[in-house]
Amino acid sequence: MTDNPDRPILQPGIDHPLELRQIDERVRISVGEEWLATRAAALELYEHSYPPVLYIRRSDIAPRFLQRSMHTSWCPYKGKASYFHIRLKDGGLLENAAWSYESPFAHIAAIKDHLAFYPDKVAVELLLAASA
C-alpha cells in the first residue's frame, strides 16, 4: 500500500476524525485575474483539528495550468501526496500550490483524481446557488 514499508498507515477514529462530504455549492478557483476553474464541484474534507480543505476534480482544472512537481509528502491517514505547480499565462510559476492523493487509502478513496490548493497561493471561493 506504500512504497516505503516504514511509513505509518493509520485509521481515522475518535482521536483523529476524518470526514469527507460532497458540498452543494460550486467552487471558483483563481490566481489574481486568472481563472483555473469557474464552476467546479468539490468535496470538503474535515480532518482532526485542521481547517476544512476543498478537493476539486482534477478534470475541472485546465491541464495547461498544472505542472507536476517532484515534491511529495506523506499523511498516515491519506497516503502519499503528489504536488503540482500552477503555471500562469505570464510565465509565472506558483510552486507546489496544489496537491493530490493519487492512490489514497480505502477509507478516503473518494479524493482520488482530486486536487486541493494552498489558500495562500490560490483563491478558492464558494459560489452561492444563485450565482452558480
N, C-alpha and C positions, 0 to 999 in steps of 0.2 A: 504493500500500500504506500510505501515511501521509498525513495531512492537511498535513504540513509537509515539503517535499522536502529541507530542510536537516538533518533528523534522521537520524542514522546508523542503518543496519539491518545487524546483524552476525550471522554464523552461529556457532553453538557449535562448539567444537573443542577441541584439546588444551590450549590456553591459557585457555579459558573453557568447561568442560564444562557441559552441561545435560542432566539425565536425569530422566525422568518415569516413575513406576510406580504401578500400582493397588496399594493395600495391602489385605490380607485383613481387618484389624481395622476395626470400625466406630468412628465418632468421635462424641463428645458435645461440644457447644459450649454454654457458659453465661456469664452475667454475673451474679455473685452467686448468688442463688437462682432466677434466671430462665433457663429453657432455650430456646435458639434452635434446637437440633437434638439429638435423643437417640440416633439410630442411623444417622447419615449415612455413606454410602460416601465414600471420599476417594482423591485422587491425591496422591502425595508427590513434590515437585519438589526435586531436588538441583541446585544451581547454584553452580558455581565454589567459592569458599571460604565461602559464606553458609550459615547453618543451614538444614536442610530446612524446606520450607513445605508444609502440607497445604492442598489445594484441595478444597472441598466443592461439590457441585452446588447451584446457586442455588435450585433447586426443593425442596431439603431444608430450606430456611430459610423459615419463615412470612413472607409478604410484609409483614405488619404491623410486623416488626422493621426492615425496610430502608427507608432514605430516601436517594435519590440525592443525592450531593454535587456541587458544581460543580468540585471539585478533580480534577485529572488529573496523571499523570506519564508519563514515557517511559522504557522499557527498550529498548536497542538489540537485545536478544536475544529479547524477547517482544512488544513493541509498546506501544501506548498503554493505560495503566491508568485505569480509572474507579473512583471511590471511593464508598463508602456509609457513611452514619451509621447507628448502631444506635439505634432508638427503644425505650425501656424503658416498662414499664407505669406507672411512677410519673411519667412525663413527661420523664424524663431523656434526654439525647441523648449518645451516645458519638461524637464527631466523627471522621469518616474512619477508622473502626475496621476496615473491610473494603475489599478492592479486587478488581477483576475485569478480565480482559483480554477484552473483548467481540469483538474481531477480532484474535486473536493470529496471529503469523506461522505459516506452514505447518508448520514443524518442531516447533511446540509447540501445535498446533491443539486437542489434547485438553483444554486448560484452558478453552476457550470455554464459557460458561454456568456457570462455577465461581467461587467466592469464596474468598479467603484472608483471614485475620484477624490483626491485630496481637496478639501474645501478652501484651502489657502492658495490653490493653484487654478482651480476651475470653479465657476459659479454653477451650482446646482439648485434649481428652484422648482417648487411645486406649482403647478397651474391649477387654478380654481376651475371647477367644472364648467362654469360659464365662459371662461376664456380659452378652454381647451377646444 
